[in-house]
Amino acid sequence: GDTELDKIIFDATSNEIKSENASVLEFDFIPFTSKMSFNFLFASEEYGTFQCSYSDVFAFILTNTETGETTNLAIVPNTTDPISVTTIRDELYNQSCNSRNETYFDKYYGDKGLNPLGAPINFNGVTVPMIASAVTVPGVKYHIKMAIADYLDQNLDSAIFLEGGSFNIGSVELG
């Protein structure tokens, strides 16, 4: 598991449950502009049958190393909700729960959805491509931690797909 993801679970659900099987990618960078961003999409086997009750957890945790200020960039646009199966879903694929932020849900492969044999990846559902972004201070070192983990089960997985070449921290202008 991962303690930072556990805190995100707690803040979102008020449940003190440990994440499991965490995968983490983290690195430091120094932006050249006042905004950094990258493109991604979230996919999960939990869409459909389990989209009402629980979801794996992920975060893009950005830390300004000078101030220590930390921000999760993996939030539903215009909200403070972390992106997950339970915060972005379409009731067409499980009528036990209402749609939530369905504008950001893209495709479902399974019962009442598209043919799973035509899925480009082996996940039941995917969000629309999204943008993680933050205001940054040029020349200041930042640390980003991209983490995903199972929550409540180890049978159904979720994934984050980062768009190649989309990590934008500005570029050096040599004149």
Disulfide bonds with the S-S distance in Angstrom:
Cys52-Cys97 2.09
